[in-house]
Amino acid sequence: MKRKIATALLTSALLMTSASAAFAETEPNNTWETADVMFDNNSGDISNIDDQDWFYTTGGGTLYLDHQSFFGNTDMYVYNANMVRIGVYSTAGDEEVYLPYGTYYICVLGSSGHYALDWR
């Protein structure tokens, strides 16, 4: 009985760990040409006013940006596959935008801070 409980607890812990795993942005990704592929649960840091994090994604639904620092702000610029800017969103908290299925480039920038970027 103790072995079954221990196995169930270990399995639950592994499932929770993998479900909350995040993909951190990698440098260099400061231009659309060097954009990271966007996965679920992306995270990154804006270190200064000149830092930009670019992502490339094909998808649709609600794109969610969560600014996770006490100070600073993050902005999200959304471009279509032809690099035409289709939206600018600024937040010191959370921002959600609905996008129809398509290919997008997303640029996250701002003054400073940690952020999470995800399709919901």
The first five atom37 places (N, CA, C, CB, O) and aatype in JSON, in Angstrom:
{
  "aatype": [12, 11, 1, 11, 9, 0, 16, 0, 10, 10, 16, 15, 0, 10, 10, 12, 16, 15, 0, 15, 0, 0, 13, 0, 6, 16, 6, 14, 2, 2, 16, 17, 6, 16, 0, 3, 19, 12, 13, 3, 2, 2, 15, 7, 3, 9, 15, 2, 9, 3, 3, 5, 3, 17, 13, 18, 16, 16, 7, 7, 7, 16, 10, 18, 10, 3, 8, 5, 15, 13, 13, 7, 2, 16, 3, 12, 18, 19, 18, 2, 0, 2, 12, 19, 1, 9, 7, 19, 18, 15, 16, 0, 7, 3, 6, 6, 19, 18, 10, 14, 18, 7, 16, 18, 18, 9, 4, 19, 10, 7, 15, 15, 7, 8, 18, 0, 10, 3, 17, 1],
  "atom_mask": [
    [1, 1, 1, 1, 1],
    [1, 1, 1, 1, 1],
    [1, 1, 1, 1, 1],
    [1, 1, 1, 1, 1],
    [1, 1, 1, 1, 1],
    [1, 1, 1, 1, 1],
    [1, 1, 1, 1, 1],
    [1, 1, 1, 1, 1],
    [1, 1, 1, 1, 1],
    [1, 1, 1, 1, 1],
    [1, 1, 1, 1, 1],
    [1, 1, 1, 1, 1],
    [1, 1, 1, 1, 1],
    [1, 1, 1, 1, 1],
    [1, 1, 1, 1, 1],
    [1, 1, 1, 1, 1],
    [1, 1, 1, 1, 1],
    [1, 1, 1, 1, 1],
    [1, 1, 1, 1, 1],
    [1, 1, 1, 1, 1],
    [1, 1, 1, 1, 1],
    [1, 1, 1, 1, 1],
    [1, 1, 1, 1, 1],
    [1, 1, 1, 1, 1],
    [1, 1, 1, 1, 1],
    [1, 1, 1, 1, 1],
    [1, 1, 1, 1, 1],
    [1, 1, 1, 1, 1],
    [1, 1, 1, 1, 1],
    [1, 1, 1, 1, 1],
    [1, 1, 1, 1, 1],
    [1, 1, 1, 1, 1],
    [1, 1, 1, 1, 1],
    [1, 1, 1, 1, 1],
    [1, 1, 1, 1, 1],
    [1, 1, 1, 1, 1],
    [1, 1, 1, 1, 1],
    [1, 1, 1, 1, 1],
    [1, 1, 1, 1, 1],
    [1, 1, 1, 1, 1],
    [1, 1, 1, 1, 1],
    [1, 1, 1, 1, 1],
    [1, 1, 1, 1, 1],
    [1, 1, 1, 0, 1],
    [1, 1, 1, 1, 1],
    [1, 1, 1, 1, 1],
    [1, 1, 1, 1, 1],
    [1, 1, 1, 1, 1],
    [1, 1, 1, 1, 1],
    [1, 1, 1, 1, 1],
    [1, 1, 1, 1, 1],
    [1, 1, 1, 1, 1],
    [1, 1, 1, 1, 1],
    [1, 1, 1, 1, 1],
    [1, 1, 1, 1, 1],
    [1, 1, 1, 1, 1],
    [1, 1, 1, 1, 1],
    [1, 1, 1, 1, 1],
    [1, 1, 1, 0, 1],
    [1, 1, 1, 0, 1],
    [1, 1, 1, 0, 1],
    [1, 1, 1, 1, 1],
    [1, 1, 1, 1, 1],
    [1, 1, 1, 1, 1],
    [1, 1, 1, 1, 1],
    [1, 1, 1, 1, 1],
    [1, 1, 1, 1, 1],
    [1, 1, 1, 1, 1],
    [1, 1, 1, 1, 1],
    [1, 1, 1, 1, 1],
    [1, 1, 1, 1, 1],
    [1, 1, 1, 0, 1],
    [1, 1, 1, 1, 1],
    [1, 1, 1, 1, 1],
    [1, 1, 1, 1, 1],
    [1, 1, 1, 1, 1],
    [1, 1, 1, 1, 1],
    [1, 1, 1, 1, 1],
    [1, 1, 1, 1, 1],
    [1, 1, 1, 1, 1],
    [1, 1, 1, 1, 1],
    [1, 1, 1, 1, 1],
    [1, 1, 1, 1, 1],
    [1, 1, 1, 1, 1],
    [1, 1, 1, 1, 1],
    [1, 1, 1, 1, 1],
    [1, 1, 1, 0, 1],
    [1, 1, 1, 1, 1],
    [1, 1, 1, 1, 1],
    [1, 1, 1, 1, 1],
    [1, 1, 1, 1, 1],
    [1, 1, 1, 1, 1],
    [1, 1, 1, 0, 1],
    [1, 1, 1, 1, 1],
    [1, 1, 1, 1, 1],
    [1, 1, 1, 1, 1],
    [1, 1, 1, 1, 1],
    [1, 1, 1, 1, 1],
    [1, 1, 1, 1, 1],
    [1, 1, 1, 1, 1],
    [1, 1, 1, 1, 1],
    [1, 1, 1, 0, 1],
    [1, 1, 1, 1, 1],
    [1, 1, 1, 1, 1],
    [1, 1, 1, 1, 1],
    [1, 1, 1, 1, 1],
    [1, 1, 1, 1, 1],
    [1, 1, 1, 1, 1],
    [1, 1, 1, 1, 1],
    [1, 1, 1, 0, 1],
    [1, 1, 1, 1, 1],
    [1, 1, 1, 1, 1],
    [1, 1, 1, 0, 1],
    [1, 1, 1, 1, 1],
    [1, 1, 1, 1, 1],
    [1, 1, 1, 1, 1],
    [1, 1, 1, 1, 1],
    [1, 1, 1, 1, 1],
    [1, 1, 1, 1, 1],
    [1, 1, 1, 1, 1]
  ],
  "atom_positions": [
    [[0.83, -1.2, 0.0], [0.0, 0.0, 0.0], [0.87, 1.26, 0.0], [-0.94, 0.0, 1.22], [0.6, 2.2, -0.74]],
    [[1.92, 1.27, 0.84], [2.81, 2.43, 0.9], [3.51, 2.64, -0.43], [3.84, 2.26, 2.01], [3.73, 3.78, -0.86]],
    [[3.86, 1.54, -1.1], [4.53, 1.65, -2.4], [3.61, 2.28, -3.44], [5.0, 0.26, -2.88], [4.06, 3.09, -4.25]],
    [[2.31, 1.92, -3.43], [1.35, 2.5, -4.38], [1.18, 4.0, -4.12], [-0.01, 1.78, -4.27], [1.1, 4.78, -5.07]],
    [[1.13, 4.39, -2.86], [0.98, 5.81, -2.53], [2.23, 6.57, -2.96], [0.74, 6.0, -1.01], [2.13, 7.65, -3.55]],
    [[3.4, 6.02, -2.69], [4.66, 6.67, -3.09], [4.74, 6.8, -4.6], [5.86, 5.88, -2.55], [5.18, 7.83, -5.1]],
    [[4.35, 5.77, -5.33], [4.36, 5.82, -6.8], [3.39, 6.87, -7.32], [4.02, 4.44, -7.39], [3.72, 7.6, -8.25]],
    [[2.21, 6.95, -6.73], [1.21, 7.94, -7.14], [1.71, 9.36, -6.88], [-0.12, 7.71, -6.41], [1.52, 10.24, -7.72]],
    [[2.35, 9.59, -5.73], [2.88, 10.91, -5.41], [4.0, 11.3, -6.37], [3.39, 10.96, -3.97], [4.06, 12.44, -6.83]],
    [[4.89, 10.37, -6.67], [5.99, 10.64, -7.59], [5.47, 10.94, -8.99], [6.96, 9.45, -7.62], [5.95, 11.86, -9.65]],
    [[4.5, 10.17, -9.45], [3.9, 10.4, -10.77], [3.24, 11.77, -10.83], [2.87, 9.31, -11.1], [3.39, 12.48, -11.82]],
    [[2.52, 12.15, -9.79], [1.87, 13.47, -9.75], [2.9, 14.58, -9.79], [1.01, 13.6, -8.49], [2.71, 15.58, -10.49]],
    [[3.98, 14.43, -9.04], [5.03, 15.45, -9.02], [5.67, 15.6, -10.4], [6.1, 15.1, -7.98], [5.94, 16.73, -10.83]],
    [[5.93, 14.51, -11.08], [6.52, 14.58, -12.41], [5.57, 15.23, -13.41], [6.91, 13.18, -12.89], [6.01, 16.01, -14.25]],
    [[4.3, 14.92, -13.34], [3.33, 15.52, -14.24], [3.21, 17.02, -14.01], [1.97, 14.86, -14.07], [3.12, 17.78, -14.97]],
    [[3.2, 17.46, -12.75], [3.11, 18.89, -12.45], [4.36, 19.61, -12.91], [2.88, 19.11, -10.96], [4.27, 20.73, -13.41]],
    [[5.52, 19.0, -12.76], [6.77, 19.63, -13.18], [6.79, 19.8, -14.68], [7.98, 18.81, -12.73], [7.15, 20.88, -15.17]],
    [[6.42, 18.78, -15.44], [6.47, 18.9, -16.9], [5.38, 19.83, -17.42], [6.32, 17.52, -17.54], [5.58, 20.48, -18.45]],
    [[4.25, 19.91, -16.74], [3.18, 20.79, -17.2], [3.54, 22.25, -17.02], [1.9, 20.48, -16.45], [3.05, 23.1, -17.77]],
    [[4.39, 22.57, -16.04], [4.72, 23.96, -15.78], [6.07, 24.36, -16.37], [4.72, 24.22, -14.3], [6.55, 25.46, -16.12]],
    [[6.68, 23.48, -17.15], [7.98, 23.79, -17.74], [7.84, 24.95, -18.71], [8.56, 22.56, -18.45], [6.88, 25.02, -19.47]],
    [[8.81, 25.86, -18.68], [8.77, 27.03, -19.54], [9.96, 27.01, -20.49], [8.78, 28.33, -18.7], [11.01, 26.45, -20.18]],
    [[9.76, 27.61, -21.64], [10.83, 27.75, -22.62], [11.35, 29.18, -22.52], [10.33, 27.43, -24.07], [10.63, 30.14, -22.78]],
    [[12.61, 29.31, -22.14], [13.21, 30.63, -22.0], [13.74, 31.11, -23.34], [14.34, 30.61, -20.95], [14.26, 30.33, -24.13]],
    [[13.59, 32.4, -23.57], [14.13, 32.98, -24.79], [15.64, 32.84, -24.79], [13.71, 34.46, -24.94], [16.28, 32.81, -23.74]],
    [[16.21, 32.76, -25.99], [17.66, 32.6, -26.11], [18.23, 33.75, -26.93], [18.02, 31.24, -26.77], [17.57, 34.26, -27.83]],
    [[19.41, 34.13, -26.61], [20.1, 35.2, -27.35], [21.02, 34.57, -28.39], [20.91, 36.13, -26.39], [21.57, 33.51, -28.12]],
    [[21.2, 35.17, -29.54], [20.58, 36.42, -29.94], [19.19, 36.2, -30.52], [21.45, 37.15, -30.95], [18.97, 35.3, -31.33]],
    [[18.27, 37.01, -30.1], [16.93, 37.04, -30.69], [16.42, 38.48, -30.71], [15.95, 36.12, -29.9], [15.25, 38.75, -30.43]],
    [[17.31, 39.4, -31.04], [17.0, 40.83, -31.0], [16.47, 41.39, -32.32], [18.21, 41.59, -30.6], [16.25, 42.59, -32.43]],
    [[16.27, 40.53, -33.33], [15.71, 40.96, -34.61], [14.73, 39.9, -35.09], [16.84, 41.21, -35.67], [14.72, 38.78, -34.59]],
    [[13.9, 40.26, -36.06], [12.96, 39.27, -36.57], [13.69, 38.14, -37.29], [11.95, 39.92, -37.52], [13.2, 37.02, -37.35]],
    [[14.88, 38.45, -37.84], [15.64, 37.41, -38.54], [16.21, 36.35, -37.58], [16.78, 38.05, -39.33], [16.46, 35.22, -37.99]],
    [[16.4, 36.72, -36.32], [16.95, 35.79, -35.33], [15.9, 35.38, -34.3], [18.16, 36.42, -34.62], [16.23, 34.96, -33.19]],
    [[14.63, 35.5, -34.67], [13.53, 35.22, -33.74], [13.56, 33.77, -33.25], [12.19, 35.52, -34.39], [13.83, 32.85, -34.02]],
    [[13.26, 33.59, -31.97], [13.08, 32.26, -31.39], [11.74, 31.7, -31.84], [13.17, 32.3, -29.83], [10.78, 32.45, -32.02]],
    [[11.66, 30.4, -32.03], [10.36, 29.76, -32.26], [9.59, 29.82, -30.95], [10.52, 28.27, -32.76], [10.13, 29.51, -29.89]],
    [[8.34, 30.23, -31.03], [7.53, 30.36, -29.82], [6.86, 29.04, -29.5], [6.47, 31.46, -29.98], [6.16, 28.46, -30.34]],
    [[7.06, 28.57, -28.28], [6.42, 27.38, -27.75], [5.38, 27.8, -26.73], [7.46, 26.4, -27.13], [5.18, 29.0, -26.51]],
    [[4.71, 26.85, -26.09], [3.85, 27.18, -24.95], [4.74, 27.55, -23.77], [2.91, 25.98, -24.59], [5.84, 27.02, -23.63]],
    [[4.26, 28.44, -22.94], [4.97, 28.85, -21.71], [6.35, 29.41, -21.99], [5.09, 27.67, -20.78], [7.34, 28.88, -21.49]],
    [[6.43, 30.46, -22.77], [7.71, 31.14, -23.03], [7.96, 32.15, -21.93], [7.71, 31.82, -24.42], [7.02, 32.72, -21.37]],
    [[9.21, 32.37, -21.63], [9.56, 33.4, -20.65], [10.81, 34.11, -21.12], [9.77, 32.79, -19.23], [11.57, 33.6, -21.94]],
    [[11.01, 35.3, -20.59], [12.19, 36.06, -20.96], [12.4, 37.23, -20.04], [0.0, 0.0, 0.0], [11.6, 37.5, -19.14]],
    [[13.49, 37.92, -20.27], [13.84, 39.09, -19.48], [14.22, 40.23, -20.41], [15.0, 38.77, -18.51], [14.98, 40.05, -21.36]],
    [[13.68, 41.39, -20.14], [14.1, 42.61, -20.81], [15.08, 43.29, -19.86], [12.87, 43.56, -21.16], [14.71, 43.72, -18.77]],
    [[16.35, 43.37, -20.28], [17.39, 43.85, -19.37], [17.56, 45.36, -19.4], [18.69, 43.21, -19.71], [17.99, 45.95, -18.41]],
    [[17.22, 46.0, -20.52], [17.33, 47.46, -20.61], [16.47, 47.95, -21.75], [18.81, 47.89, -20.8], [15.85, 47.16, -22.47]],
    [[16.43, 49.25, -21.92], [15.55, 49.87, -22.91], [15.88, 49.46, -24.34], [15.63, 51.36, -22.78], [15.03, 49.55, -25.22]],
    [[17.12, 49.02, -24.59], [17.53, 48.62, -25.94], [17.32, 47.14, -26.24], [18.97, 48.97, -26.14], [17.51, 46.71, -27.38]],
    [[16.93, 46.35, -25.24], [16.76, 44.91, -25.41], [15.42, 44.61, -26.07], [16.86, 44.19, -24.05], [14.39, 45.18, -25.69]],
    [[15.42, 43.73, -27.06], [14.22, 43.25, -27.72], [14.28, 41.73, -27.81], [14.06, 43.88, -29.14], [15.33, 41.17, -28.11]],
    [[13.17, 41.07, -27.55], [13.06, 39.62, -27.71], [12.03, 39.34, -28.79], [12.68, 38.92, -26.36], [10.87, 39.73, -28.66]],
    [[12.45, 38.66, -29.85], [11.58, 38.34, -30.98], [11.23, 36.86, -30.98], [12.26, 38.72, -32.31], [12.06, 36.0, -30.67]],
    [[9.97, 36.58, -31.33], [9.47, 35.21, -31.44], [8.75, 35.05, -32.77], [8.53, 34.87, -30.25], [8.21, 36.01, -33.32]],
    [[8.76, 33.82, -33.28], [8.08, 33.45, -34.52], [7.1, 32.34, -34.16], [9.1, 32.99, -35.64], [7.47, 31.38, -33.48]],
    [[5.86, 32.46, -34.62], [4.88, 31.45, -34.28], [3.83, 31.31, -35.37], [4.21, 31.78, -32.96], [3.53, 32.27, -36.09]],
    [[3.28, 30.13, -35.49], [2.1, 29.89, -36.3], [1.05, 29.34, -35.37], [2.4, 28.91, -37.5], [1.24, 28.3, -34.74]],
    [[-0.06, 30.03, -35.29], [-1.11, 29.62, -34.38], [-2.25, 30.6, -34.4], [0.0, 0.0, 0.0], [-2.31, 31.48, -35.26]],
    [[-3.13, 30.46, -33.47], [-4.26, 31.36, -33.36], [-4.93, 31.19, -32.02], [0.0, 0.0, 0.0], [-4.77, 30.17, -31.35]],
    [[-5.66, 32.21, -31.62], [-6.33, 32.19, -30.33], [-5.94, 33.41, -29.54], [0.0, 0.0, 0.0], [-5.68, 34.47, -30.11]],
    [[-5.9, 33.28, -28.24], [-5.56, 34.39, -27.37], [-4.08, 34.36, -27.06], [-6.4, 34.35, -26.09], [-3.57, 33.4, -26.48]],
    [[-3.39, 35.41, -27.43], [-1.97, 35.58, -27.12], [-1.9, 36.35, -25.81], [-1.2, 36.31, -28.28], [-2.5, 37.42, -25.69]],
    [[-1.17, 35.83, -24.85], [-1.16, 36.36, -23.49], [0.25, 36.79, -23.11], [-1.69, 35.3, -22.49], [1.19, 36.0, -23.19]],
    [[0.41, 38.06, -22.7], [1.67, 38.59, -22.2], [1.49, 38.96, -20.74], [2.14, 39.83, -23.05], [0.59, 39.72, -20.4]],
    [[2.34, 38.43, -19.88], [2.27, 38.69, -18.45], [3.58, 39.31, -18.0], [1.98, 37.38, -17.65], [4.62, 38.66, -18.01]],
    [[3.54, 40.59, -17.61], [4.71, 41.28, -17.06], [4.83, 40.84, -15.61], [4.59, 42.86, -17.19], [3.91, 41.07, -14.82]],
    [[5.94, 40.22, -15.23], [6.05, 39.58, -13.92], [7.01, 40.27, -12.97], [6.46, 38.17, -14.1], [7.47, 39.64, -12.02]],
    [[7.34, 41.53, -13.2], [8.25, 42.25, -12.32], [7.51, 43.39, -11.63], [9.46, 42.8, -13.1], [6.48, 43.87, -12.13]],
    [[8.03, 43.8, -10.49], [7.4, 44.89, -9.74], [7.59, 46.24, -10.44], [7.97, 44.96, -8.33], [6.73, 47.11, -10.35]],
    [[8.71, 46.4, -11.14], [9.02, 47.66, -11.78], [9.11, 47.48, -13.29], [10.33, 48.25, -11.23], [9.24, 46.35, -13.78]],
    [[9.04, 48.58, -14.01], [9.19, 48.52, -15.45], [7.89, 48.16, -16.14], [0.0, 0.0, 0.0], [6.83, 48.08, -15.52]],
    [[8.0, 47.95, -17.43], [6.85, 47.56, -18.24], [7.35, 46.76, -19.43], [6.04, 48.81, -18.7], [8.54, 46.77, -19.75]],
    [[6.44, 46.07, -20.07], [6.78, 45.36, -21.31], [5.76, 45.74, -22.36], [6.81, 43.81, -21.09], [4.57, 45.91, -22.08]],
    [[6.25, 45.87, -23.58], [5.41, 46.15, -24.74], [5.48, 44.96, -25.67], [5.84, 47.47, -25.46], [6.51, 44.29, -25.76]],
    [[4.38, 44.7, -26.37], [4.34, 43.6, -27.32], [3.9, 44.18, -28.67], [3.37, 42.47, -26.85], [2.82, 44.75, -28.79]],
    [[4.75, 44.01, -29.67], [4.44, 44.42, -31.04], [4.16, 43.13, -31.83], [5.61, 45.27, -31.69], [4.97, 42.21, -31.8]],
    [[3.04, 43.08, -32.52], [2.66, 41.89, -33.28], [2.68, 42.24, -34.76], [1.25, 41.37, -32.84], [2.1, 43.23, -35.2]],
    [[3.37, 41.38, -35.53], [3.5, 41.55, -36.98], [2.96, 40.31, -37.66], [4.98, 41.81, -37.38], [3.04, 39.21, -37.12]],
    [[2.42, 40.49, -38.86], [1.97, 39.33, -39.63], [3.17, 38.72, -40.37], [0.84, 39.73, -40.63], [4.3, 39.18, -40.2]],
    [[2.92, 37.71, -41.19], [3.99, 37.0, -41.89], [4.74, 37.9, -42.87], [3.41, 35.8, -42.64], [5.89, 37.62, -43.21]],
    [[4.11, 38.98, -43.31], [4.75, 39.93, -44.24], [5.44, 41.07, -43.52], [3.72, 40.48, -45.19], [5.85, 42.05, -44.14]],
    [[5.57, 40.95, -42.2], [6.22, 41.96, -41.35], [5.47, 43.3, -41.36], [7.65, 42.18, -41.8], [6.08, 44.36, -41.26]],
    [[4.16, 43.23, -41.48], [3.32, 44.41, -41.33], [2.82, 44.43, -39.89], [2.12, 44.41, -42.36], [2.2, 43.47, -39.43]],
    [[3.09, 45.53, -39.18], [2.66, 45.61, -37.77], [1.14, 45.68, -37.71], [3.3, 46.84, -37.06], [0.52, 46.53, -38.34]],
    [[0.57, 44.77, -36.92], [-0.89, 44.71, -36.81], [-1.38, 45.06, -35.41], [-1.39, 43.33, -37.19], [-2.58, 45.14, -35.17]],
    [[-0.45, 45.28, -34.47], [-0.87, 45.66, -33.13], [0.29, 46.01, -32.23], [0.0, 0.0, 0.0], [1.39, 45.49, -32.36]],
    [[0.01, 46.94, -31.29], [0.97, 47.33, -30.26], [0.23, 47.28, -28.93], [1.59, 48.76, -30.54], [-0.84, 47.87, -28.79]],
    [[0.8, 46.57, -27.97], [0.16, 46.38, -26.68], [1.18, 46.66, -25.6], [-0.42, 44.95, -26.54], [2.3, 46.16, -25.65]],
    [[0.79, 47.47, -24.61], [1.71, 47.86, -23.54], [1.1, 47.48, -22.2], [2.01, 49.37, -23.6], [-0.11, 47.63, -21.99]],
    [[1.94, 46.99, -21.29], [1.41, 46.57, -20.0], [2.46, 46.65, -18.9], [0.87, 45.17, -20.1], [3.65, 46.45, -19.14]],
    [[2.0, 46.94, -17.71], [2.79, 46.76, -16.51], [2.19, 45.6, -15.73], [2.83, 48.08, -15.64], [2.55, 45.36, -14.57]],
    [[1.29, 44.87, -16.37], [0.62, 43.73, -15.75], [0.4, 42.63, -16.78], [0.0, 0.0, 0.0], [1.36, 41.99, -17.22]],
    [[-0.86, 42.43, -17.17], [-1.22, 41.38, -18.13], [-1.85, 42.01, -19.37], [-2.18, 40.36, -17.49], [-2.51, 43.05, -19.29]],
    [[-1.64, 41.38, -20.5], [-2.25, 41.83, -21.75], [-2.67, 40.6, -22.54], [-1.26, 42.71, -22.58], [-1.91, 39.64, -22.65]],
    [[-3.88, 40.62, -23.09], [-4.38, 39.54, -23.92], [-4.87, 40.12, -25.24], [-5.52, 38.77, -23.21], [-5.47, 41.19, -25.28]],
    [[-4.6, 39.4, -26.33], [-5.08, 39.83, -27.64], [-5.48, 38.59, -28.43], [-3.99, 40.66, -28.4], [-4.76, 37.59, -28.44]],
    [[-6.64, 38.66, -29.07], [-7.09, 37.54, -29.89], [-6.54, 37.71, -31.31], [-8.65, 37.46, -29.92], [-6.65, 38.78, -31.9]],
    [[-5.94, 36.64, -31.84], [-5.42, 36.64, -33.2], [-5.98, 35.43, -33.95], [-3.86, 36.61, -33.2], [-5.96, 34.32, -33.43]],
    [[-6.48, 35.64, -35.17], [-6.93, 34.5, -35.96], [-5.73, 33.63, -36.35], [-7.7, 34.97, -37.22], [-4.59, 34.1, -36.31]],
    [[-5.99, 32.4, -36.73], [-4.91, 31.49, -37.09], [-4.06, 32.11, -38.2], [-5.48, 30.11, -37.54], [-4.59, 32.6, -39.2]],
    [[-2.74, 32.08, -38.01], [-1.83, 32.64, -38.99], [-0.4, 32.54, -38.51], [0.0, 0.0, 0.0], [-0.12, 31.92, -37.48]],
    [[0.5, 33.15, -39.25], [1.92, 33.2, -38.89], [2.22, 34.61, -38.39], [2.84, 32.81, -40.11], [1.85, 35.6, -39.03]],
    [[2.91, 34.69, -37.25], [3.16, 35.98, -36.61], [4.6, 36.07, -36.12], [2.19, 36.19, -35.44], [5.24, 35.08, -35.78]],
    [[5.07, 37.3, -36.09], [6.31, 37.65, -35.39], [5.9, 38.53, -34.22], [7.34, 38.39, -36.35], [5.1, 39.45, -34.38]],
    [[6.44, 38.24, -33.06], [6.11, 38.98, -31.85], [7.4, 39.56, -31.29], [5.39, 38.09, -30.8], [8.38, 38.84, -31.09]],
    [[7.39, 40.86, -31.04], [8.54, 41.53, -30.44], [8.13, 42.0, -29.05], [9.02, 42.73, -31.32], [7.15, 42.72, -28.9]],
    [[8.9, 41.58, -28.03], [8.66, 42.03, -26.66], [9.81, 42.96, -26.3], [8.55, 40.82, -25.66], [10.98, 42.6, -26.45]],
    [[9.48, 44.14, -25.83], [10.48, 45.11, -25.4], [9.89, 45.94, -24.28], [10.93, 46.01, -26.59], [8.74, 45.74, -23.89]],
    [[10.67, 46.86, -23.75], [10.2, 47.7, -22.67], [11.35, 48.29, -21.91], [0.0, 0.0, 0.0], [12.47, 48.37, -22.41]],
    [[11.07, 48.71, -20.68], [12.13, 49.33, -19.88], [12.92, 48.28, -19.11], [11.53, 50.35, -18.91], [14.15, 48.37, -19.04]],
    [[12.26, 47.3, -18.56], [12.94, 46.19, -17.86], [11.88, 45.23, -17.33], [13.85, 46.72, -16.69], [10.7, 45.58, -17.22]],
    [[12.32, 44.02, -17.01], [11.43, 43.11, -16.35], [11.38, 41.71, -16.94], [0.0, 0.0, 0.0], [11.82, 41.46, -18.06]],
    [[10.85, 40.81, -16.15], [10.64, 39.43, -16.53], [9.22, 39.3, -17.08], [10.88, 38.46, -15.32], [8.3, 39.97, -16.59]],
    [[9.03, 38.45, -18.08], [7.71, 38.28, -18.68], [7.47, 36.83, -19.05], [7.56, 39.17, -19.91], [8.4, 36.03, -19.14]],
    [[6.19, 36.51, -19.25], [5.76, 35.22, -19.8], [4.91, 35.51, -21.02], [4.98, 34.36, -18.74], [4.13, 36.47, -21.02]],
    [[5.06, 34.69, -22.06], [4.34, 34.86, -23.32], [3.78, 33.5, -23.71], [5.27, 35.44, -24.45], [4.51, 32.5, -23.73]],
    [[2.48, 33.45, -24.03], [1.85, 32.14, -24.23], [0.59, 32.28, -25.07], [1.52, 31.49, -22.88], [-0.07, 33.32, -25.06]],
    [[0.26, 31.21, -25.82], [-1.06, 31.08, -26.43], [-1.99, 30.5, -25.39], [-1.02, 30.17, -27.72], [-1.6, 29.58, -24.67]],
    [[-3.19, 31.0, -25.28], [-4.17, 30.45, -24.34], [-5.4, 30.0, -25.08], [-4.55, 31.49, -23.27], [-6.34, 29.5, -24.47]]
  ]
}
